[in-house]
Amino acid sequence: MIGLISATAAGAAARDRLAAAWPTRARVYDGSVGDAVRRAFAECDQVVCFLATGAVVRLVAPLLSDKASDPGVVCVDEGGRFAVSLVGGHGGGANELAREVGELLGAEPVVTTATDAVGIPGLDTLGFPVEGDVAGVSRAMLDGEPIALEASVSWPLPALPSNVGSPALEAVPSLPHSRLRSSGGTPIAQRDERYRIFLTDRVLEPADHEVVLRPPSLVVGVGASKGAPVDEVLGLVQDALRDAGLSAKSVAEFATVDAKAGEPGIVGAAERLGVPVVTYGAEELAGVEVPNPSEAPLAAVGTPSVAEAAALAGGGELLVPKRKSVRADGQPAMATCAVVRRVARGRLAVVGLGPGARDLLTPRAKAELRRASVLVGLDQYVDQIRDLLRPGTRVLESGLGAEEERARTAVAEARRGQAVALIGSGDAGVYAMASPALAEASDDIDVVGVPGVTAALAAAAILGAPLGHDHVSISLSDLHTPWEVIERRVRAAAEADIVVTFYNPRSRGRDWQLPKALGILGEHREPTTPVGVVRNASRPDESSRLTTLSGLDPATVDMMTVVTVGNTATREIAGRMVTPRGYRWQEEAK
């Protein structure tokens, strides 16, 4: 919950705008300002104060306890010009809240956290539980000190600065026993780096100048008899993790059979650890090969294994085979569990950059660019957004004509466990990179599509409202599609009286397709049909004009141009191209 506090009429007006925007997230605190701040600080996860920063500093200073648990506090000035992240920038989410408040109120977010200021991800903002000397290692990152990155699991990370070494896989499991509580292993060679970041699901006590990141790599399969106590289930899981030298902070989920989805002991234990419960059908679990099948669960729920099968259902390495709980009263065990390290899945974000203007690049696209550790794209598109990338992002760029190579490269990087952004102009799914990438990818990586503003939409907004009724986009390039197929589609659109936007209309070596397509449309539309021509939509050298089907000179069109041909209802009104949502205009004109 976000507490909202104001002291003046101007502050109250801005406060109420936030309250209206966040009806389920925010609560207004009335009364004296001091009492309101104290109550909100005690009851809310975050607080927005429409007060001077000095006043808020004096009010919250006596309330501060621990940066890990204190709410994030944002101050907004009376004029609504600035949203200042004051307390809990990372841990309390104040930095992101300041940006959100700024977007809603038109205020400039003010974030002074060092890592945010220079574009480096804070170690406590990566989405993983983090332990150790976060402040010290973060300062070392900022100062350019060499930092070792040791990993026992491969897991997607955002870009880290160049002074953070590449992960040395399998180094962590062999740390000395004084550092790592597990069986076996020999000491690793000492590294020169004074600072270290460990990425591991193993129990590890960080020393000075060290940080441990806990990836969500463990799945705990759980079976339980009806009425199994929460403490018995939880105790079993905790003992299993401890004995295997595994951290409970890396548990991603509990897994069980559908029939046990609502079993209070399982649900309660999962809630104590703060993880969800996922379930599988008995038939699916029965098909999972396990080392320790049993007749008891087969008779009870229809599968010879619950704990092991549920843990292994999503794939991975069985670290802890099935074990049973031990009851102090000597009664039969009521719970079983098994632990699996799931395979780290790389992540591929296919990102549409829009038509070129920075203000048409979506917030989601910006977030994905900053999340990526590897960026793959056409060199000219990379140049458009290079300043948005985090320091340390590995950029793999190539020239025109290498689309399939870029798609293969992006998928290959994701399969290596990287967080990859594959960029394209407009919307990545429209004549762009999503299609070749998804044709190359399989279900061994996570794929996210980020929509963008297409060239057709950007051109339409410049022209007026040409796409107000049914419309179609057709590429006139026969590089990948035979002209016979393109011509058939143009004829179908012409006969159906659909507005047509032509992509790739003309190039130096391909100059006859556009006249041919216009001729086909002319068989079904009047010569005076409006045609909009937009070149470099939304870019500094943007140009546009309205003409007609008979008046368009194809020689004035190139590959940077989008040509939109209206239907029989499209009109030019006040210099704008307008296609009505119905055909009433035609009827009224008769």
VENTA-V75422 format. One record per residue. N is the residue number from 1. PHI is phi in radians with two decimals (NA if undefined). PSI is psi as a letter, one per 30 degrees, with the letter a starting at -180 (* if undefined). OMEGA is omega in whole degrees, -180 to 180 (NA if undefined). Layout:
N&PHI&PSI&OMEGA ; N&PHI&PSI&OMEGA
//
This chain:
1&NA&k&180 ; 2&-1.89&k&177 ; 3&-1.49&k&-179 ; 4&-2.04&k&-174 ; 5&-2.36&k&177 ; 6&-2.45&l&-179 ; 7&-2.16&f&-177 ; 8&-2.27&l&180 ; 9&-1.13&e&180 ; 10&-1.13&e&178 ; 11&-1.13&e&-180 ; 12&-1.13&e&180 ; 13&-1.12&e&178 ; 14&-1.20&e&178 ; 15&-1.02&e&-178 ; 16&-1.18&f&176 ; 17&-1.15&e&177 ; 18&-1.17&e&-180 ; 19&-1.07&e&179 ; 20&-1.22&e&-180 ; 21&-1.31&f&-178 ; 22&-2.13&i&-174 ; 23&-1.07&f&-179 ; 24&-1.83&f&-176 ; 25&-1.87&f&-170 ; 26&-2.08&l&177 ; 27&-2.41&k&178 ; 28&-1.47&k&178 ; 29&-1.91&j&180 ; 30&-1.69&a&180 ; 31&1.61&a&180 ; 32&-1.08&k&-175 ; 33&-1.07&e&-179 ; 34&-1.06&e&179 ; 35&-1.13&e&-179 ; 36&-1.10&e&180 ; 37&-1.13&e&-179 ; 38&-1.11&e&-179 ; 39&-1.18&e&-180 ; 40&-1.14&e&-180 ; 41&-1.11&e&-179 ; 42&-1.43&f&-171 ; 43&-1.87&f&-171 ; 44&-2.00&l&175 ; 45&-1.41&f&-179 ; 46&-2.55&l&-178 ; 47&-2.40&k&173 ; 48&-2.03&k&-178 ; 49&-1.96&k&176 ; 50&-1.63&i&-174 ; 51&-2.55&l&174 ; 52&-1.14&k&-178 ; 53&-1.07&e&179 ; 54&-1.06&e&180 ; 55&-1.11&e&-179 ; 56&-1.19&e&178 ; 57&-1.01&e&-180 ; 58&-1.14&e&-177 ; 59&-1.32&e&-174 ; 60&-1.60&f&-177 ; 61&-0.91&e&180 ; 62&-1.20&f&-175 ; 63&-1.64&f&-175 ; 64&-1.18&k&-178 ; 65&-2.23&e&-174 ; 66&-2.62&k&-178 ; 67&-1.08&f&180 ; 68&-1.36&f&-176 ; 69&-2.13&f&179 ; 70&-1.13&k&177 ; 71&-1.19&l&174 ; 72&-1.29&k&-177 ; 73&-2.16&k&177 ; 74&-2.12&k&177 ; 75&-1.89&k&175 ; 76&-2.13&k&-178 ; 77&-1.30&l&-176 ; 78&-1.04&e&-179 ; 79&-1.46&f&-179 ; 80&1.13&g&-178 ; 81&-1.54&e&-174 ; 82&-2.35&k&172 ; 83&-2.05&j&-170 ; 84&-1.75&k&173 ; 85&-1.32&j&-171 ; 86&-1.74&e&-176 ; 87&-2.37&k&175 ; 88&1.22&h&-178 ; 89&-0.98&e&179 ; 90&-1.68&d&-175 ; 91&-1.03&e&180 ; 92&-1.63&f&178 ; 93&1.27&g&-176 ; 94&-1.20&e&180 ; 95&-1.09&e&180 ; 96&-1.18&e&178 ; 97&-1.12&e&178 ; 98&-1.06&e&178 ; 99&-1.15&e&-179 ; 100&-1.19&e&177 ; 101&-1.07&e&180 ; 102&-1.04&e&180 ; 103&-1.17&e&-178 ; 104&-1.26&e&-175 ; 105&-1.76&f&-176 ; 106&1.28&g&-179 ; 107&-1.70&l&177 ; 108&-1.50&j&177 ; 109&-1.22&k&180 ; 110&-2.03&j&-179 ; 111&-2.16&k&-177 ; 112&-1.90&g&176 ; 113&-0.99&k&-170 ; 114&-1.03&e&-177 ; 115&-1.11&e&179 ; 116&-1.12&e&-176 ; 117&-1.10&e&-179 ; 118&-1.89&g&174 ; 119&1.40&g&178 ; 120&-1.71&k&-180 ; 121&-1.17&k&174 ; 122&-1.18&k&-179 ; 123&-1.08&f&179 ; 124&-1.64&g&177 ; 125&-2.09&g&-175 ; 126&-1.45&f&-180 ; 127&1.55&g&178 ; 128&-1.92&k&166 ; 129&-1.01&k&-177 ; 130&-2.32&k&-180 ; 131&-2.27&l&172 ; 132&1.83&a&-173 ; 133&-1.48&i&-177 ; 134&-1.09&e&-178 ; 135&-1.10&e&-177 ; 136&-1.15&e&-179 ; 137&-1.23&e&176 ; 138&-1.09&e&178 ; 139&-1.10&e&178 ; 140&-1.10&e&176 ; 141&-1.04&e&-179 ; 142&-1.20&e&-176 ; 143&-1.46&f&179 ; 144&1.41&g&177 ; 145&-1.15&k&177 ; 146&-1.16&k&-177 ; 147&-2.25&k&177 ; 148&-1.45&k&174 ; 149&-2.02&j&-178 ; 150&-1.89&k&-175 ; 151&-2.30&k&172 ; 152&-1.68&f&176 ; 153&-2.37&k&174 ; 154&-1.52&k&-177 ; 155&-2.53&k&-178 ; 156&-1.06&k&176 ; 157&-2.20&l&172 ; 158&-1.22&l&179 ; 159&-1.10&k&175 ; 160&-2.02&l&-176 ; 161&-1.07&l&-172 ; 162&-1.13&f&179 ; 163&-1.37&f&174 ; 164&-1.65&j&-175 ; 165&-1.15&l&175 ; 166&-1.11&k&-178 ; 167&-1.12&k&175 ; 168&-1.71&j&-174 ; 169&-1.12&k&178 ; 170&1.24&g&178 ; 171&-1.33&e&-174 ; 172&-1.14&e&-177 ; 173&-1.05&f&-177 ; 174&-1.77&g&175 ; 175&-1.12&l&-180 ; 176&-1.03&l&-178 ; 177&-1.08&f&179 ; 178&-1.15&f&-178 ; 179&-1.88&e&-172 ; 180&-2.17&k&-177 ; 181&-1.58&j&177 ; 182&-2.77&l&-178 ; 183&-1.56&k&174 ; 184&1.32&a&175 ; 185&1.80&l&178 ; 186&-2.25&l&-178 ; 187&-1.06&k&176 ; 188&-1.53&l&177 ; 189&-1.16&k&-179 ; 190&-1.24&k&179 ; 191&-1.68&l&-180 ; 192&-1.30&f&-175 ; 193&-1.13&k&178 ; 194&-1.37&f&-176 ; 195&-1.93&k&180 ; 196&-2.47&k&170 ; 197&-2.09&k&177 ; 198&-1.85&k&173 ; 199&-1.94&j&-171 ; 200&-2.74&l&172 ; 201&-1.78&g&179 ; 202&-1.49&l&177 ; 203&-1.20&k&-175 ; 204&-2.56&k&178 ; 205&-1.64&j&-179 ; 206&-1.20&k&175 ; 207&-1.59&a&177 ; 208&-1.04&k&179 ; 209&1.15&g&179 ; 210&-2.26&k&178 ; 211&-2.30&k&176 ; 212&-2.02&k&174 ; 213&-1.74&k&-177 ; 214&-1.87&j&178 ; 215&-1.25&k&179 ; 216&-1.38&i&-169 ; 217&-1.77&f&-174 ; 218&-1.87&k&174 ; 219&-2.05&k&179 ; 220&-1.85&j&173 ; 221&-1.42&k&-174 ; 222&-2.32&k&170 ; 223&-2.15&k&-178 ; 224&-2.69&k&172 ; 225&-1.27&l&179 ; 226&-1.06&k&178 ; 227&1.49&g&178 ; 228&-1.04&k&-178 ; 229&-1.16&k&177 ; 230&-0.99&e&-177 ; 231&-1.09&e&179 ; 232&-1.21&e&179 ; 233&-1.14&e&-178 ; 234&-1.12&e&179 ; 235&-1.08&e&178 ; 236&-1.07&e&-179 ; 237&-1.12&e&-179 ; 238&-1.11&e&178 ; 239&-1.13&e&-179 ; 240&-1.09&e&179 ; 241&-1.16&e&-178 ; 242&-1.09&e&-177 ; 243&-1.14&f&179 ; 244&-1.60&f&-179 ; 245&1.24&h&-177 ; 246&-1.91&k&-178 ; 247&-1.58&k&176 ; 248&-1.13&f&-179 ; 249&-1.26&f&177 ; 250&-1.71&g&177 ; 251&-1.26&k&-179 ; 252&-1.58&e&-175 ; 253&-2.93&l&165 ; 254&-1.64&k&177 ; 255&-2.29&k&-179 ; 256&-2.72&a&180 ; 257&-1.46&l&-178 ; 258&-0.91&e&-176 ; 259&-1.08&f&-179 ; 260&-1.87&g&-176 ; 261&-1.04&e&-178 ; 262&-1.86&g&-179 ; 263&-1.10&j&-173 ; 264&-0.99&e&-179 ; 265&-1.12&e&179 ; 266&-1.26&e&-179 ; 267&-1.08&e&-179 ; 268&-1.16&e&178 ; 269&-1.13&e&178 ; 270&-1.10&e&179 ; 271&-1.11&e&179 ; 272&-1.10&e&179 ; 273&-1.54&f&178 ; 274&1.27&h&-179 ; 275&-2.20&l&178 ; 276&-1.40&l&174 ; 277&-1.94&k&175 ; 278&-1.87&k&-176 ; 279&-2.24&l&178 ; 280&-2.31&l&177 ; 281&-1.20&l&-179 ; 282&-1.05&e&-179 ; 283&-1.12&e&178 ; 284&-1.14&e&-180 ; 285&-1.17&e&180 ; 286&-1.12&f&179 ; 287&-1.55&f&-180 ; 288&-1.56&k&180 ; 289&-1.31&k&-178 ; 290&-2.32&l&-179 ; 291&-1.39&f&-173 ; 292&-2.31&i&177 ; 293&-1.22&l&-177 ; 294&-2.58&k&178 ; 295&-1.32&f&-175 ; 296&-1.09&e&179 ; 297&-1.18&f&177 ; 298&-1.06&e&179 ; 299&-1.27&e&-174 ; 300&-1.42&e&-173 ; 301&-2.26&g&173 ; 302&1.60&g&176 ; 303&-2.49&k&-179 ; 304&-1.28&f&177 ; 305&-2.62&k&173 ; 306&-1.93&d&-174 ; 307&-1.06&e&-178 ; 308&-1.18&e&-177 ; 309&-1.14&e&-180 ; 310&-1.15&e&179 ; 311&-1.14&e&-177 ; 312&-1.56&f&-173 ; 313&-1.03&e&179 ; 314&-1.62&g&-178 ; 315&1.52&l&178 ; 316&2.27&a&-177 ; 317&-1.86&k&179 ; 318&-1.31&j&-180 ; 319&-1.63&e&180 ; 320&-2.20&j&176 ; 321&-1.11&l&-177 ; 322&-0.92&k&172 ; 323&-2.36&l&-176 ; 324&-1.83&l&175 ; 325&-1.25&l&177 ; 326&-2.08&k&-176 ; 327&-1.71&k&-178 ; 328&-1.14&f&-177 ; 329&-1.51&g&178 ; 330&1.38&g&179 ; 331&-1.29&l&-179 ; 332&-1.02&k&179 ; 333&-1.07&k&178 ; 334&-1.94&g&-178 ; 335&-2.53&k&173 ; 336&-2.31&l&176 ; 337&-2.62&l&174 ; 338&-2.59&l&-177 ; 339&-2.19&k&180 ; 340&-2.19&k&169 ; 341&-1.60&j&-177 ; 342&-1.34&l&-179 ; 343&-1.24&k&177 ; 344&-1.16&k&-180 ; 345&-1.81&k&173 ; 346&-1.17&l&-175 ; 347&-2.26&k&178 ; 348&-2.01&j&174 ; 349&-1.81&j&177 ; 350&-1.68&j&-165 ; 351&-1.96&k&172 ; 352&-1.53&k&-176 ; 353&-1.57&f&-176 ; 354&1.44&a&-173 ; 355&-1.37&f&177 ; 356&2.45&e&-180 ; 357&-1.23&k&-177 ; 358&-1.09&e&-178 ; 359&-1.32&f&173 ; 360&-1.78&g&172 ; 361&-1.44&k&-172 ; 362&-1.28&l&176 ; 363&-1.00&e&179 ; 364&-1.16&e&178 ; 365&-1.12&e&178 ; 366&-1.05&e&-179 ; 367&-1.11&e&-180 ; 368&-1.20&e&178 ; 369&-1.12&e&-179 ; 370&-1.39&f&178 ; 371&-1.40&f&-171 ; 372&-1.33&k&170 ; 373&-1.69&f&178 ; 374&-2.31&k&177 ; 375&-2.06&k&179 ; 376&-2.14&k&180 ; 377&-3.07&l&173 ; 378&-1.13&k&-173 ; 379&-0.97&e&-177 ; 380&-1.23&f&175 ; 381&-1.34&e&177 ; 382&-1.04&e&-180 ; 383&-1.06&e&-178 ; 384&-1.15&e&-172 ; 385&-2.18&g&-176 ; 386&-1.01&e&-178 ; 387&-1.22&f&-180 ; 388&-1.55&f&-176 ; 389&-1.38&k&176 ; 390&-1.25&k&173 ; 391&-0.98&k&-180 ; 392&1.69&f&178 ; 393&-1.12&k&178 ; 394&-1.48&k&-175 ; 395&-1.87&k&178 ; 396&-2.02&j&-175 ; 397&-2.08&l&180 ; 398&-2.60&l&-174 ; 399&-1.60&a&-180 ; 400&-1.03&k&175 ; 401&1.55&g&-178 ; 402&-1.92&h&-175 ; 403&-1.04&e&-178 ; 404&-1.16&e&177 ; 405&-1.12&e&179 ; 406&-1.12&e&179 ; 407&-1.08&e&180 ; 408&-1.11&e&180 ; 409&-1.11&e&-179 ; 410&-1.10&e&180 ; 411&-1.15&e&180 ; 412&-1.09&e&178 ; 413&-1.14&e&178 ; 414&-1.13&e&178 ; 415&-1.16&f&176 ; 416&-1.43&g&178 ; 417&1.60&g&-178 ; 418&-1.51&l&170 ; 419&-1.65&j&-169 ; 420&-2.00&k&170 ; 421&-2.01&k&176 ; 422&-1.87&j&-171 ; 423&-1.84&l&174 ; 424&-2.66&l&180 ; 425&-1.34&l&-180 ; 426&1.02&b&172 ; 427&-1.73&k&-175 ; 428&-1.10&f&180 ; 429&-1.64&f&-178 ; 430&-2.00&j&-178 ; 431&0.91&h&-174 ; 432&-2.45&b&-164 ; 433&-1.51&f&-176 ; 434&-1.08&e&-176 ; 435&-1.11&e&179 ; 436&-1.15&e&180 ; 437&-1.20&e&-178 ; 438&-1.25&f&174 ; 439&-1.20&f&-179 ; 440&-1.50&e&-174 ; 441&-1.39&l&173 ; 442&-2.25&a&-174 ; 443&-1.48&g&179 ; 444&-1.60&g&175 ; 445&-2.34&l&174 ; 446&-1.55&k&-179 ; 447&-2.16&k&179 ; 448&-2.18&k&175 ; 449&-1.75&k&180 ; 450&-2.04&j&-176 ; 451&-1.18&l&178 ; 452&-2.37&l&177 ; 453&-1.30&k&-177 ; 454&-1.38&l&176 ; 455&-1.08&e&179 ; 456&-1.10&e&-180 ; 457&-1.23&e&179 ; 458&-1.11&e&178 ; 459&-1.14&e&-180 ; 460&-1.08&e&180 ; 461&-1.14&e&178 ; 462&-1.27&e&-177 ; 463&-1.32&f&-177 ; 464&2.42&c&178 ; 465&-2.51&i&-177 ; 466&-1.30&f&-176 ; 467&-1.80&h&-177 ; 468&-1.22&f&177 ; 469&-2.22&a&-177 ; 470&-0.96&k&-178 ; 471&-2.61&l&-178 ; 472&-2.49&k&174 ; 473&-1.89&k&-180 ; 474&-2.32&k&174 ; 475&-1.52&k&179 ; 476&-1.60&g&177 ; 477&-1.35&k&178 ; 478&-1.72&g&178 ; 479&-1.16&e&-179 ; 480&-1.95&f&-176 ; 481&-2.24&k&179 ; 482&-1.04&k&-178 ; 483&-1.06&e&-180 ; 484&-1.04&e&178 ; 485&-1.21&e&179 ; 486&-1.06&e&-179 ; 487&-1.08&e&180 ; 488&-1.10&e&180 ; 489&-1.24&e&178 ; 490&-1.09&e&179 ; 491&-1.11&e&179 ; 492&-1.11&e&179 ; 493&-1.17&e&179 ; 494&-1.12&e&-179 ; 495&-1.19&f&-179 ; 496&-1.49&f&180 ; 497&1.01&h&-180 ; 498&-1.81&k&173 ; 499&-1.06&k&-176 ; 500&-2.11&k&171 ; 501&-1.91&k&-179 ; 502&-1.68&k&170 ; 503&-1.62&l&177 ; 504&0.79&h&-170 ; 505&-1.25&e&-174 ; 506&-2.85&k&174 ; 507&-2.38&l&-178 ; 508&-1.07&e&-178 ; 509&-1.69&g&-176 ; 510&-2.56&i&-171 ; 511&-2.03&f&-175 ; 512&-1.76&f&-174 ; 513&-1.19&e&-179 ; 514&-1.11&e&175 ; 515&-0.99&e&179 ; 516&-1.11&e&-179 ; 517&-1.14&e&178 ; 518&-1.11&e&178 ; 519&-1.11&e&178 ; 520&-1.12&e&178 ; 521&-1.12&e&-180 ; 522&-1.15&f&176 ; 523&-1.24&f&-175 ; 524&-2.18&f&-177 ; 525&-2.35&l&-178 ; 526&-1.18&l&177 ; 527&-1.04&f&-178 ; 528&-1.51&g&179 ; 529&-0.98&k&-179 ; 530&-1.10&k&176 ; 531&-2.30&k&178 ; 532&-1.83&k&-179 ; 533&-2.16&j&-179 ; 534&-2.23&k&178 ; 535&-2.00&k&179 ; 536&0.91&h&-178 ; 537&-0.97&k&175 ; 538&1.33&g&180 ; 539&-1.72&l&-175 ; 540&-0.97&e&-179 ; 541&-1.70&g&179 ; 542&-1.00&k&173 ; 543&-2.51&l&-180 ; 544&-2.65&l&176 ; 545&-2.77&l&174 ; 546&-1.86&k&177 ; 547&-2.48&a&180 ; 548&-2.27&l&-179 ; 549&-1.05&e&180 ; 550&-1.49&f&-175 ; 551&-1.62&f&-177 ; 552&-1.29&k&175 ; 553&-1.67&j&-178 ; 554&-1.00&f&-179 ; 555&-1.17&f&-180 ; 556&-1.56&g&-175 ; 557&-1.92&k&176 ; 558&-2.42&a&-175 ; 559&-1.24&f&179 ; 560&-1.56&g&-174 ; 561&-1.91&k&171 ; 562&-1.97&k&-179 ; 563&-1.98&k&-179 ; 564&-2.02&k&-179 ; 565&-1.87&k&-177 ; 566&-1.24&l&173 ; 567&-1.67&a&-175 ; 568&-1.24&f&178 ; 569&-1.74&f&-177 ; 570&-1.19&k&-179 ; 571&-2.32&l&168 ; 572&-1.70&k&-178 ; 573&-2.25&j&179 ; 574&0.94&h&177 ; 575&1.40&g&-180 ; 576&-2.08&l&180 ; 577&-1.63&k&-174 ; 578&-2.27&k&172 ; 579&-1.92&j&-178 ; 580&-1.18&l&-180 ; 581&-1.30&f&176 ; 582&-2.34&a&-178 ; 583&-1.88&g&-177 ; 584&-1.11&e&-180 ; 585&-1.01&e&179 ; 586&-1.09&e&-179 ; 587&-1.15&e&-179 ; 588&-1.23&f&-178 ; 589&-1.37&f&-177 ; 590&-1.30&*&NA
//
